[in-house]
Amino acid sequence: MTTEEIQKEIESLEAKLTGDMFSDMEIRDKIHNLKMKLNGTKPANQEIDCVGCGS
């Protein structure tokens, strides 16, 4: 995915947020993982260690 595609996906997911913490939990997790991809950090479900955090 390109940076633009990731940003559009984040915007699409943010539009689906309802304000209910429990129903939004999965959407917020997806948004968080996409933002980590934009920032170059490793999402929790990745097996490859990231260079930035040194893990």
C-alpha positions in Angstrom: 0.0 0.0 0.0 1.1 3.5 -0.7 1.1 6.3 1.9 -1.9 7.8 0.1 -3.8 4.5 0.2 -3.1 4.0 3.8 -4.3 7.6 4.6 -7.5 7.1 2.7 -8.1 3.8 4.5 -7.6 5.5 7.9 -10.0 8.3 6.9 -12.6 5.7 5.8 -12.3 3.8 9.1 -12.5 7.0 11.1 -15.8 7.8 9.4 -17.2 4.5 10.7 -16.5 5.4 14.4 -19.6 5.5 16.5 -18.3 6.9 19.8 -19.0 3.7 21.6 -15.7 2.4 22.9 -16.6 -1.3 22.8 -18.1 -1.2 19.3 -15.3 0.9 18.0 -12.5 -1.2 19.5 -11.8 -3.3 16.3 -11.9 -0.2 14.0 -9.6 1.7 16.3 -7.1 -1.2 16.3 -7.1 -1.2 12.5 -6.5 2.6 12.5 -3.7 2.2 15.0 -2.0 -0.5 12.9 -2.3 1.6 9.8 -0.8 4.7 11.5 2.1 2.5 12.7 2.7 1.5 9.1 2.8 5.2 8.1 5.3 6.0 10.9 7.5 3.0 10.2 6.9 1.1 13.5 6.0 -2.5 13.8 2.3 -3.6 14.5 2.0 -6.1 17.3 0.9 -8.9 14.9 4.1 -8.7 12.8 6.9 -11.3 13.3 9.6 -9.1 11.8 11.4 -7.0 14.4 11.5 -3.3 13.8 14.8 -1.4 13.5 13.5 1.7 15.2 12.6 0.2 18.6 15.5 -2.2 18.6 13.4 -5.3 19.5 
